[in-house]
Amino acid sequence: MRPTGRILLTAGAATAGAVTAQRIAAARRTRHRESARRHVITVNRPFDEIGEGPLPGPLAGLGDAVEVERHPAPGGRGTEIAARARSGAVAAGDIRRALRESRSELEVGYVLLPGGPTTRPSLLNKPLRAATAHGREGGLL
């Protein structure tokens, strides 16, 4: 191999290594920010009814791993419930799921679940089954 080829190969490998290291560092920063993020949801119930009472089942199930705050929503529109992981032990998706299920429990009285499958599991409906199974973990609250 010519010296120019070796130089280009070495430079390409060094660039690939630097890009990989940068992506790993960015993923770690994002993961840390996501674990320290507050997730807030508004419940259509007056603060007087749920402000000081016990936490709903899904949030209580997370225990001391999350910090939960309750405040009156602006404009008298119900109650805001905010949750944040204390030490990163709980994933953001689990917090979102607990908040959504808690809102359902407080507003309706039970957790609304999607209907059961209408077809047999197949390769074609696998994305839909995955979206249904993890739908309460992502997205905006």
C-alpha positions, 0 to 999 in steps of 0.5 A: 500500500502506498503511503498516501493510502495509509494516511487516508486509511488512518485519517478515516479510522481516526475520524470514525472513532471521533464521530463514534465517541461524540455520539456516545457522549451525546447519548449519555448527556441526553439520557442524564437530562431525560432522567432529571426531567419533570413530567407534568400532566393535568387531571380534570379534578379540583385540587381540593379533591386530590391535592392532599390525598394518597397518590393514585395506584400507578404513581404509588407503585413507583414508590420513593424512586420518584418525587411527586408534586401536586399543584392547582392547574392554571385558570382553575382547570383541575390539578397538575401532577408532576413527577421526576425520577430521584436517582435515575432508577426509573425510566422516563417511559415508566413515569409517563405510563404511571402519570397517564394511568393515574390520570385515567384512574382519577378522572374515570375511576379505572384505567382504560386499556386498549381493546384486545387483538382482533386478529392473530399475531403476524409479521404484518401487524407486529408494528401495531402490536408494539405501538399498542404495548408501548403507547403510554410510555412515549409522546407528549403528556 
